[in-house]
Amino acid sequence: MKNTFLFLFILITIGSFSQQNDWENPLVNYINKLPAHATFYNFDNEVQALLGDRTKSSYYKSLNGNWKFKWVATPNDASNNFQNLDFKSKDWDTIAVPGNWEMKGYGIPIYTNSTYPFFSDFPYINKHDNPVGHYITTFSINENWTDKDVILHFGGVSSAFYVWVNGKFVGYSEDTRLPSEFDITKHLKEGENKLAVKVYRWADGSYLEAQDHWRMSGIEREVYLHAMPKIRLADFTIRTDFDDTYQDALLQIRPNFVLNVNDKYIEKVGHFGDAPLHTIADNWSLTTKLFDAQGNMAAESNTTKLSKILGESYPQRDNVYFGLIETKVKTPKQWSSDSPYLYTLLFEVKDETGNIVQTTSTKVGFRELKIDDRGRFLVNGNSVKMIGVNRHDHDHIHGKTVTREDIETDVKLLKRFNFNAVRTSHYPNDPYFYDLCDQYGIYVMDEANLETHGTRGKLSNVPEWGSAFLERAIRMVQRDKNHPSIVIWSLGNESGTGPNHAAMAGWIKDFDPTRYIHYEGAQGDPTSSNYKKAYYSHGKGNPTDPKWVDMLSRMYPQSWELQSLIDHTNPIDNRPVIMCEYAHSMGNSTGNMKEYWDVIYKNDRAIGGYIWDWIDQGILKKDENGNEFLAYGGDFGDKPNSGSFCLNGIIASDRTPKPATYECKKVNQPARITAIDAKKGLFKILNRHHAIDLSTYSIEWEITQNGNIIDFGQINDLKTKPYQTDDLNINFKSPKLKSGSEYFINIYGKLKYETQWAQKGFLVFKEQFKLDYEIADIKSLSVKGSLTISENDTTFNIFGKQSTVVINKQLGLISSFKYLDEDYLKSPIKLNFWRAQTENDEAYRKAKKLDSEVEWMNAGRSFKPSKINVISNKNGKAVISVQGIIEQPKTNVTLTYTILYSGEIRVDYTIQTDKNVPNIPRIGMAFDINKTYNDVTYFGRGPHPNYADRNYASHIGLYKSKASTMNYMYAYPEEYGNRTDIRWFKLENNGKGGIMVKGSQELNFSIIPYSLENLQKAKHTNELIERDIYTVNIDLRQQGVGGDDTWSKRAQAHENYLIPPDKYNYSFYIVPFKSRIKPEFVKF
């Protein structure tokens, strides 16, 4: 009786779903779609197959190009007959395929993070808000395809689509980020064929695609046809298995054949399912040949009769042995990110007479993965740290459609900036991306197209969605299984956890025991007696994670929380710990990178992390005046939207590296140099590569005096092995020491040879060490002459030999500084405690309720001088003191101006805050100067903008630039352009003179073409108003940029990079450039 009721329940459930639209039915994920398989192409001959260029094959035909297109707002408006042969579409628009229709003006792109951009009532979709795109194109078939099966391939369509050929229904598919293939052979005709596609923007599958990116629609990846033999190699799975010493290996192949012919069985009578049937292809053969990168045979060829493959018997217990075809390979070259050596495996299918029916190939990388009992992630026995990023498909012009050139640019940039890993957040990428990762050497965490952020973890616990979950895992693994670059499978992102995820893990683990499973949502072990209900901590386990994941994964722990998680779980768990997302790089951000990696390198179990994320997702747009800017959520009228939360890449939307990219490169660098005795040239060098020695690099070194090179040399005999540390001795003569000078040694590691991703001489790693010689102090300037001071109701006027300084008594500030009739100041030298809020600033102030910090915005303007005195005027030097107060936040201020007869000025600045005032964003002064002072020279950290918690890559040097081009502007305007540890800087007017600013201690400085008020208010770059002046900031300190995340208290800079209430003082000199005093000798 129980079974009867269960059967009736299942029938009712299926029946209820069967009444729904396909695109609102989680039990219908596709109709007539072919099984997923590894990506490969058929070629005309062996030469083509070894080259691997699909465009040379006569069996490949691209359908990319201009298609006819019709967009409607709702399914009710959609055409039901456009697929028919007699339908006239000549009046339709034309659209590029692949592409997103929103980027061509049809509907609007929507950016949202976790909120569904449609009414959430899974699996149903609001029929009044579900645009439909109709596509039509035509094609003809090559003459040599007449005896072949013709397969139609869609690389990715968002979100669900139907397909017709010549008016006949072909099939239906969901899953935006994986291929859909259909056998269209029976629908073809001679001459021109019509292909029609109907695409729905939203479908039930959209509930599984709630990723943090732009929601766009259409045929967004490539479309092509390929011809396949009726009897064919349809798929193959490859494994490489090293011996215990990682010397010799087995190449294991498991092929899968399709016999798409009538009467394929020789005899059916007498066979009742207990033995394989004999087929007409039993005497056909499959030959495999392995070639090295030079085109030489790397092992003996292997020929297998198809009867062995087609007639394989599966046992009642246990399973078949994987290696259906095995080839022993002697000492193959190992594949790794350091040395991504690829072989080519050739397949030839021959009929019983020996005629070649099919030729194809694939790349093979020999590598073996293991997690050892110390929690280390091993590649070929070597411990690897995942120096990674999360990568979305994005182009600032084309949206979610990226070209092969875009993809290769990404991979080359990753290598150039010392990254070795990518998480395909949060969906499988185009197959070409994995080909390039194989080729260039990138470790890939391949992630299923699964995120149910809007419903949290609900759907992982709903049985009716189980098949959709599992299908997305299976099809991803089946397509990508042969790529050596893929080392981790990920079950998706932010979808809670439940039996549907466990099923995904179970299937993958059984199918592919050679790789490891990741899923950050799998947290907590409810089977443990120490499990706590509804408990979560960044720095602790609960008490650990489910056993069906192979690593503990966390998002956005702070560096000390990462250490805490390792320590807390060490007694009960030795699995690796990885940060699948960290260092939220939104706007001017990405502080604290070195702190994270200090923890990672310290702990075996810490195997790395993936920065969020790789590329800003800004969309190029023009305002009503034709000014271009990068748009974000809400700029297209899209509701709901998540604003600028899509602008969090370490490269810009147009793939320009940001200042943070260079910081990452330094933190990531594969060699680390430490000083034993820098003055004697004694150093140690550590090789962080795991598979190559350092002989690929040459070392160049230089000695600098105040930024000028005074000695240099080269070392070409590095041989340090992986993980080893060797002595690095640099023979240089001790410099002739000069007072007022600083000496550094800079060491550069550069490529000896050209690589796939960089030219010979490309800089890979660098270090800098100060040479702490005892330097004689400089003498104070002695000046002859007598200054004249006049005073009226509003000003003090100080007259020197060729200079005039005006101090505004009401402001207590220097309001004018003339030298040789040139008035340098276009504003007073004013107090400044504020910076245009970064997005991290906004986030932590909101999360921690620190709105009181905003009081510092107007604090400088609120300064009220209470006392101004001429302290002295003798020996060519006048000293004027200003004392005053800022009422809110309560701060006492003392400014002392020292003015020389020869024209130089010294400013001494002291503040004492009340102990209860909020933290201070910056401490400094600022003035405006004419924009003609565009030539900038500075001695300090550069060349890229840097901050207290992001200046590890910014070495002390002498840098020259243009004020108009020296800074990186963020798509969301905010504080930018700062440099730290500045000794001095000069602003010059086309060689006609200028001013120099020198600190008595290291300064921060920036030069900005926009007003602080404009930067604070603007939300897009087209709202910034260029002026005919620059604002010059001379700061003692500025708080760090932070960025552990950008929505909670973790957005704030770490405590040691904050500026708490206290007493602060600093001094700086302003020197007319024509005074000809060298910076190192400015002191009085």
TIDO-787684 format. One record per residue (C-alpha): residue in one letter; x, y, z. Coordinates in steps of 0.05 Angstrom, whole numbers, plus 5000, padded with zeros to 4 digits. Layout:
% residues N
AXYZ;...
% end
This chain:
% residues 1084
M500050005000;K505750485017;N508950354950;T502350504915;F501551174950;L508851344934;F507751174861;L501551604858;F505252184892;I510752154840;L505752134783;I502052734811;T508653124821;I510952974750;G504053124723;S503753804757;F510554004729;S508653734660;Q503254264654;Q508354814661;N512455164608;D519054814596;W522455454619;E518755414686;N519854684700;P526054464739;L525053754713;V525953984642;N533054224633;Y533554044560;I530153694503;N534053304451;K540753584475;L546653124463;P550752864521;A556453294544;H563353104522;A570553344521;T571953914474;F575353674410;Y574853764335;N575353294275;F580853424224;D582153214153;N588852894167;E594252784219;V598053424203;Q591953844216;A590453464280;L597453574307;L596954314293;G590054344325;D587354944287;R579954784279;T578955324226;K583254924178;S578654324183;S573554214129;Y569053904183;Y568254564221;K563855154202;S562955784244;L556056094246;N558456714282;G556557364247;N550457794233;W543757464245;K536757734236;F533757934302;K527058114334;W526258304407;V519658304445;A518258484517;T514257884539;P513057154520;N505957334500;D508857794446;A513457264418;S512556984348;N510256274341;N511656204267;F518256564254;Q521755894248;N517655704187;L520955714119;D515956194090;F516756704145;K519457374119;S524657694165;K527658204117;D524858784158;W527958524222;D534158834252;T541058534247;I544958334308;A551958054319;V552557344345;P555557224394;G553257814434;N548458074487;W542358414460;E542358934517;M549059184491;K545659324424;G539959724455;Y534659184465;G532159204536;I536759404593;P542659054627;I541558934700;Y547058904752;T545158584817;N549158194867;S544657714906;T537657964890;Y533857624834;P532058134781;F525257824775;F519657644823;S522157054863;D517056494860;F521155894840;P520655574790;Y515956084759;I517856704720;N513757344716;K510957314645;H510158064643;D517658164651;N521157634610;P523757904543;V524557434485;G529557474428;H528357154360;Y534456984318;I534856754246;T540756574202;T541956134142;F547655664124;S549555144073;I553054484083;N559754284055;E559453744001;N563753264041;W558753274098;T553352864062;D554952214097;K556352534165;D552352724226;V551953484230;I552253744301;L549954454319;H553854754376;F551855344420;G557455554467;G552755914515;V545856224511;S542556644565;S538056384593;A533655864557;F532455744484;Y528855334431;V531955144364;W528954994296;V532154804230;N528254894166;G521954974207;K522854324245;F523554314320;V530554104341;G530954194416;Y531054624479;S536354774530;E537955154594;D544555304630;T547455944605;R554855774612;L555555074583;P555054844511;S548654564481;E549354104422;F543953824376;D544253314320;I540753674262;T542553184207;K535452954192;H532953664186;L537953894133;K536753994059;E541054153999;G542754883990;E540755404040;N538355194109;K534655624159;L536555634232;A531755964281;V532856064355;K528056344407;V531556584471;Y528056734537;R531557224583;W529256854646;A527656134660;D527255664720;G534655574710;S535556304726;Y534156134798;L540755744796;E544456324763;A544256884815;Q551557064808;D554357744825;H555058034754;W551158364698;R544857994678;M544858004603;S541557594550;G542357274482;I546956804445;E553257044481;R558256504462;E560256214395;V555755814348;Y558555304300;L557254664261;H561754064260;A561053434219;M562052764252;P562552064224;K556451624235;I560951144272;R565451574314;L569651704375;A564652134412;D568452254477;F574552044515;T577152124585;I584652174599;R588652074662;T596052084675;D598751654731;F605951734754;D609851204791;D611851334863;T618151714843;Y614552154792;Q619151894737;D615251444691;A607751484678;L601851124650;L597551474599;Q590551214611;I584951304561;R577651114566;P574251244498;N566851264484;F563951104415;V557351254381;L554550824326;N549151254295;V547250774240;N541450304226;D542649554238;K548849684278;Y548249004312;I550248384272;E545447924307;K540048044358;V536647364363;G538746954423;H541547544462;F537247714521;G541348264555;D546347834591;A552047934541;P554248504495;L551648484424;H556548444367;T556649064322;I558549214251;A564349624278;D567549084322;N573249004273;W574449744268;S580350014307;L582550614348;T589850804345;T592851294395;K599551634385;L602952104434;F607352664407;D611853134445;A611853894434;Q616953814378;G612553334340;N616452704357;M613152064380;A613752034456;A611351314466;E609350714426;S602750774389;N597050354414;T591750034370;T585349754401;K579749384367;L572949704378;S570149034400;K574249124464;I571049804475;L564049674450;G563648994482;E566549174550;S562948804605;Y561349174670;P561648734732;Q556048614782;R560548864838;D566149374839;N567049734772;V570949664708;Y578349864709;F579050564684;G584950474637;L581550144578;I587550364536;E594250454571;T600950684546;K607350704586;V611151354578;K618451394599;T620352014638;P615052474609;K616053214622;Q611553424678;W606053944671;S605554494723;S604155244725;D611655354727;S613054904667;P606554764628;Y609254244580;L603953954534;Y603953334492;T599053204435;L595052574436;L592652364366;F586651914355;E585451544289;V579151124278;K579750624221;D574550174190;E575649424179;T579349554114;G584250044146;N581250674118;I581851274166;V574851494184;Q576251994238;T582352394261;T582352824322;S587053034378;T587653334447;K593053624491;V595753224549;G599453474609;F602752964655;R601253164726;E598752834789;L595153164847;K595252984920;I593353284987;D598153015039;D597252895113;R600053595128;G594453905088;R599054125031;F596454134960;L601653764918;V602653784843;N607453234822;G609553174894;N611053914902;S607254374949;V603354914913;K600055554937;M594155794896;I595756524880;G589056654849;V583557114826;N576157024813;R574857154740;H568257374707;D567157414632;H566858164619;D568158684566;H566659414577;I563659474507;H560758784493;G558458574562;K558657834577;T561357664508;V568857634506;T573257494447;R578956994444;E583657594445;D580357844510;I581257154541;E588557104521;T589857814546;D587157594614;V591556984616;K597857364596;L596457894648;L595557364701;K602357084686;R605657774682;F603057954751;N605357294782;F598556964790;N598156214780;A590856054794;V583756244773;R577056074801;T571956104744;S566956504785;H561656284783;Y560755864721;P564755464670;N568555904621;D569255834546;P573355214529;Y578755664499;F580255944568;Y582155244592;D586355124530;L590255754546;C590955554620;D593754884597;Q598455254550;Y600855824595;G600455464662;I594655684706;Y591555244760;V583955264751;M578455174801;D572855004753;E566255224783;A559254974766;N554155474740;L550455464805;E548656024853;T541956094888;H543756704928;G536756994924;T533656374957;R539856235000;G540455475011;K533255284999;L533954954931;S539654494952;N534454174998;V528754114948;P528753434914;E525453684850;W531554104837;G536453534847;S536953344774;A538554074754;F543954124807;L547053454787;E546553594712;R550554234719;A556053864755;I556153274707;R556153684643;M561754134669;V566153544689;Q564653164625;R566653754582;D572853974621;K575553314649;N581753274604;H584853944619;P591153884662;S590154594685;I583854404723;V585854174792;I579654304833;W572254224818;S567654724853;L560254584865;G558055304855;N557555914899;E553356164957;S547655664951;G547455395021;T548454655028;G544254035026;P543353354993;N543453644923;H550453904934;A552453254967;A549952884906;M554253324861;A560353174904;G558952434905;W558252374830;I564552774816;K568752414867;D566951734838;F567751954766;D574152344776;P578352114836;T584352494808;R581953184829;Y579153514891;I572353804911;H571254524935;Y564954854959;E564955435008;G557655335026;A559254655057;Q560554875128;G559054545194;D558853815212;P552053665245;T554152945258;S559153195310;S557353255383;N560953925383;Y556554215329;K553054865346;K546355065318;A546155695274;Y553455835287;Y558456175242;S565356475254;H570556695204;G575956445250;K573155785276;G569955155250;N563454835271;P567354425290;T569554295218;D566454205149;P562953605116;K567453045092;W564853075020;V568953705008;D576553625006;M578354305034;L575754815084;S573755435045;R572156125071;M570356805044;Y573357445069;P576757245133;Q581657765158;S588857525161;W588657365235;E582056995226;L585156555173;Q590556375223;S585356265277;L581255785232;I587455375219;D589255345292;H582155195314;T581254605266;N588254325270;P586653825326;I581053495287;D582353635213;N588353645168;R584853855104;P587454475067;V584455155081;I583255625023;M580056305015;C575556244954;E574456994959;Y578657514996;A581558214988;H575258534961;S578359014910;M572859524903;G575360204882;N581660444917;S582659824958;T586759184965;G590559375027;N593758855072;M595758365017;K602458215048;E599258065115;Y594857525083;W600757195049;D605057215110;V599856755141;I599356315079;Y606756205073;K607256065147;N602255495147;D602354845106;R594754795108;A593755495081;I594055365006;G592356064981;G586356454958;Y582756794901;I582157554902;W575257834888;D575957974833;W579758014768;I576358544726;D571859144740;Q565059034708;G563959744683;I560059864618;L562260424572;K556760934564;K555861654540;D552062194577;E547562704543;N553663124525;G557362554492;N562162454549;E564261734560;F564161414629;L563860724659;A556760554681;Y554860094737;G548459834769;G542660314763;D545660724706;F541060394655;G534860484697;D535659764720;K531759574782;P533459244828;N540859394824;S547059354869;G550160004847;S557760034839;F558759354873;C560859084805;L567059524804;N571759094846;G577058824799;I584558894806;I584559084732;A580059604701;S574159454656;D578459574594;R583859104623;T588559654645;P592459444707;K590859844770;P595760064824;A593359464866;T595458994810;Y602759184820;E602059074895;C599458374881;K605258244834;K610358404888;V606757994941;N606057424892;Q613157424866;P616456744858;A623156934891;R624357284956;I630857624975;T632757785046;A638758165073;I644157855116;D648558475112;A646258935057;K652259405063;K656858815050;G652558554993;L650557925030;F643457675017;K639357035015;I634756844958;L628856374966;N625856024906;R618255984914;H617355634848;H615154914858;A617654614793;I623455024764;D629955314790;L631856044784;S636355954723;T630856254680;Y632456934711;S638257414710;I639457874769;E640658604757;W642659064814;E643759804824;I646160264879;T642560924884;Q644261574918;N638061994929;G634861604872;N640561684822;I644161064800;I651561074819;D653360344809;F650359734776;G651659014756;Q648858344736;I648857624760;N647157064711;D648756424748;L642556324792;K640955594802;T636855574865;K632254974866;P624854994885;Y623655164958;Q631155234969;T634855834997;D641756014971;D646756564985;L646457154938;N652757564942;I653258224905;N660158534899;F659759284898;K664359834922;S662160234982;P659960904955;K663361554972;L658561815024;K655562505019;S651862885072;G644362925062;S644262295020;E640561635024;Y643160994993;F639160394969;I640759754933;N635359524884;I635358804860;Y631358594799;G629757894773;K628557904698;L627057374646;K633257124610;Y629156894551;E622657064516;T616656674540;Q609556584515;W607257144561;A613057644564;Q619157884527;K626357764547;G628258234603;F621258264633;L621358434707;V618657864749;F621058024819;K624658574856;E627158774924;Q629959404955;F634359495016;K636660135049;L644060175060;D644460465130;Y650960825127;E652661345178;I651461995140;A653762665164;D647963135178;I647063745134;K648164435161;S642564935167;L642265465114;S645266135132;V641966725099;K644167445095;G639468015088;S633668315125;L626268165116;T620968705119;I614368565153;S608268995146;E601668885181;N594669135169;D587868925193;T587568295151;T594668075134;F601868015151;N606268165090;I613367915092;F618068185039;G624667835022;K629867944969;Q625467704912;S619567414949;T613167624982;V609267205032;V602267395055;I599167105117;N591667195123;K590267385195;Q582967175193;L584866485167;G591566415200;L594266135134;I599266325080;S594766605025;S600066844976;F607166654959;K610567054904;Y617566944878;L620367344820;D613267604808;E610466904802;D604766774851;Y604966024863;L598765974905;K591765974875;S588965834945;P591565895016;I595665325044;K589965045084;L588864505136;N585863855110;F583463255150;W578962935098;R579562505037;A574062374986;Q570861745014;T573061094985;E567760564979;N571160205037;D570660845078;E563260885064;A562260155081;Y565760115147;R562860775171;K555960515157;A557259825187;K560660095250;K556160705257;L562161175252;D558561745218;S562162205266;E568462135224;V564962555172;E565863145220;W572963175194;M570463365125;N569664095143;A574564125201;G579964475162;R575165035141;S572965105213;F579765285239;K579365935280;P586066275295;S586166575364;K593166845367;I598067065313;N604967325334;V611467515300;I616267115343;S622567395311;N625467745251;K632967725249;N638867435211;G634867395147;K629366975179;A622467145203;V618366685248;I610866775256;S606566345301;V599066195293;Q595065865347;G587765675342;I582365155351;I577564725312;E571264665353;Q568664035320;P572063545325;K575563905382;T582764015360;N588164515381;V592564755324;T599265095323;L602365325257;T609265635255;Y611665965191;T619166085182;I620766525122;L627766655095;Y630167285061;S632266845001;G625066614991;E624465935025;I618765765074;R618365265129;V611665045158;D611464715227;Y604764395241;T602264125308;I595363885327;Q592763605392;T585963275387;D581163155443;K581662425464;N574362305446;V574462535374;P573662005319;N579561725280;I582562215230;P582362035155;R588562455140;I593062975171;G595763495124;M595364145086;A593564305015;F594064874965;D592165004893;I597165164838;N596565354765;K595664764719;T601764964678;Y605864644734;N604963974702;D611963674706;V612763284770;T619162994800;Y619062654867;F623562244912;G619561724950;R615261114939;G612861004868;P611760994811;H604560764823;P599961094874;N600760774942;Y598060805013;A600460595082;D597559895075;R598959825000;N606060054987;Y610059404991;A611159424916;S612760164914;H620160244922;I623760884942;G626161224879;L626861844838;Y620861894792;K618762374738;S611762434709;K606262904687;A601163124737;S595863014683;T597562284673;M601162024736;N594861784772;Y589861224761;M582661474764;Y577460984790;A570860894754;Y567361094819;P570761754838;E574161734906;E580761874940;Y586461704893;G593561874872;N597161864939;R604661704947;T607861525013;D614761625044;I616162235002;R622562595016;W621163164968;F617363334905;K617963874852;L612664194808;E615664514746;N612664974693;N615464734626;G622564844649;K621165554670;G621565434744;G616965204799;I616965004871;M619664434912;V616564154976;K621063765023;G619163445089;S623163445153;Q620562725156;E617262285103;L610962575074;N604862345035;F603362754973;S598562784914;I596863264859;I589663254835;P585963624779;Y579263614816;S576863954878;L576063524940;E568663714942;N567763494870;L571162824883;Q566862724945;K560362864909;A561462544841;K558961844828;H561661774757;T567862044722;N563762474675;E561362864736;L568463084751;I569963804732;E577063944708;R579764614731;D585465054708;I588964894774;Y591564294811;T590564154885;V597063954918;N596463534982;I602163535032;D600463035086;L603762745147;R599362135143;Q593261845110;Q589561235136;G590260585096;V585360385043;G583359725075;G578859265035;D578458585070;D571258675047;T566959275026;W560559195065;S562259075138;K567059295192;R572358905155;A572559445102;Q576359895149;A583959925146;H587359515199;E588559855266;N595959995253;Y594060385190;L588960835225;I590061525254;P587161545325;P586162185365;D592862425392;K598162955384;Y601363005315;N606563455286;Y610663505222;S614464025182;F615664165109;Y619364675067;I616865045006;V622665254961;P622165664897;F625065224844;K629665774817;S632965834884;R637565274859;I638164944927;K638764194922;P633263824960;E638163455005;F641064115030;V634464445050;K634564545124;F633465155169;
% end
